[in-house]
Amino acid sequence: MTSHDDRFVHYLRAKESVDDRALHRPTLASLIDRLEARAESRSGEPLRVVSVGAGTGAMCRRLLSWGVFDAHDEIKYVMVDRTRGMADHAAAAFAKWARAAGWTAEPTPDGFRIERHGRSVSLTYVTSDLFEAMTVLPKAIDLVVAHAVLDVLPLRRAVDALLSRLTDEGLFYAPITFDGRTAFRPSHPDDDAVLGAYHGTMRGGERAGPDTGSDLLSVLPDLDAPVVAAGGSDWVVHPPHDDEARIFLDRVLGFVEESVGESTAVDRATLDGWLEARHDALAGDELVYVAHNLDVLAELD
Ligand SMILES: C[S@@+](CC[C@H](N)C(=O)[O-])C[C@H]1O[C@@H](n2cnc3c(N)ncnc32)[C@H](O)[C@@H]1O
């Protein structure tokens, strides 16, 4: 991994508490209800989950910690991410978390197995592009998790590929899907120019773009997976900031700098002036950041 990737891993770690606060609880409750019904109707079968763009596996740890899989005694959880070296960061994060949460862990040929209170979870990490992974994974997935990733993918093609591997009435859960609004406070005269350019950079190539959350609400039913629950999961980060929040906000400003810096939509002096004001506000513990996201849960027809 490069130092750029290391910074990204620190950002993902800092993002965990922001996501914890943001996740849309009614959508999560609907997921739990459906998993409970599934456990009852398919008693004795393991729950098979695949997480794409899994990063360091934060969502897997969160779902286990929050009891989302408690109706199932056996869970097979596969994480897919294309970034090399991410698997090692995930393994380290899982080892630390498992010890703290009282799970026993033992290595398996392709990952490790953790056990606690009669519940057994096999964890596998696959370093691969998700489109390639979907061609080799069997059509036996009960739940796909696409956490904070769909906006960088060709939306329809990605959703189609993921749905194609689901079992009957399989579930598709896309938490923290960006949906078009970024705001910082205190306000700055160049906010519209810089943030407009920032959203513009999300439109390049095959990327789903800044309105992915709303688009998902129509793409899923189009592909025979009606939305069964959805709601806002906005990131709202305000002072006073702890260390994690400062790391998170510093990286978000880095994303704006890297992406807008490469575009021609805003001149460098305007961008630099805006960034300086934002970093000053961060250092002075005054910076407010809001990003609008959606959590979406769909079920195959
Ligand atoms: C914003 S991060 C989110 C990580 C994690 N879901 C979280 O929120 O903590 C997006 C992740 O998706 C991965 N990714 C992007 N495109 C991918 C693709 N085509 N196939 C597999 N992984 C991909 C990146 O490597 C990155 O780790």
The ligand as a MOL file (V3000), in Angstrom:
LIG
                    3D

  0  0  0     0  0            999 V3000
M  V30 BEGIN CTAB
M  V30 COUNTS 27 29 0 0 0
M  V30 BEGIN ATOM
M  V30 1 C -15.3220 4.8090 0.0800 0
M  V30 2 S -14.5670 3.2510 0.2700 0 CHG=1
M  V30 3 C -15.7310 2.4760 1.3570 0
M  V30 4 C -15.1460 1.3100 2.1150 0
M  V30 5 C -16.0930 0.6820 3.1480 0
M  V30 6 N -17.3210 0.2250 2.5140 0
M  V30 7 C -16.4140 1.6760 4.2360 0
M  V30 8 O -17.3320 2.5010 4.0190 0
M  V30 9 O -15.7480 1.6530 5.2690 0 CHG=-1
M  V30 10 C -14.8960 2.4340 -1.2800 0
M  V30 11 C -14.1350 1.1190 -1.4260 0
M  V30 12 O -14.5960 0.5070 -2.6250 0
M  V30 13 C -13.5020 -0.1040 -3.2750 0
M  V30 14 N -13.8680 -0.2250 -4.6970 0
M  V30 15 C -14.1180 0.7800 -5.5780 0
M  V30 16 N -14.4350 0.2680 -6.7860 0
M  V30 17 C -14.3920 -1.0730 -6.6730 0
M  V30 18 C -14.6100 -2.1450 -7.5730 0
M  V30 19 N -14.9260 -1.9300 -8.8610 0
M  V30 20 N -14.4850 -3.4120 -7.1140 0
M  V30 21 C -14.1460 -3.6490 -5.8250 0
M  V30 22 N -13.9120 -2.6700 -4.9100 0
M  V30 23 C -14.0320 -1.3980 -5.3240 0
M  V30 24 C -12.3280 0.8070 -2.9870 0
M  V30 25 O -11.1130 0.1070 -3.0740 0
M  V30 26 C -12.6300 1.2970 -1.5710 0
M  V30 27 O -11.9680 0.5150 -0.5920 0
M  V30 END ATOM
M  V30 BEGIN BOND
M  V30 1 1 1 2
M  V30 2 1 2 3
M  V30 3 1 2 10
M  V30 4 1 3 4
M  V30 5 1 4 5
M  V30 6 1 5 6
M  V30 7 1 5 7
M  V30 8 2 7 8
M  V30 9 1 7 9
M  V30 10 1 10 11
M  V30 11 1 11 12
M  V30 12 1 11 26
M  V30 13 1 12 13
M  V30 14 1 13 14
M  V30 15 1 13 24
M  V30 16 1 14 15
M  V30 17 1 14 23
M  V30 18 2 15 16
M  V30 19 1 16 17
M  V30 20 1 17 18
M  V30 21 2 17 23
M  V30 22 1 18 19
M  V30 23 2 18 20
M  V30 24 1 20 21
M  V30 25 2 21 22
M  V30 26 1 22 23
M  V30 27 1 24 25
M  V30 28 1 24 26
M  V30 29 1 26 27
M  V30 END BOND
M  V30 END CTAB
M  END
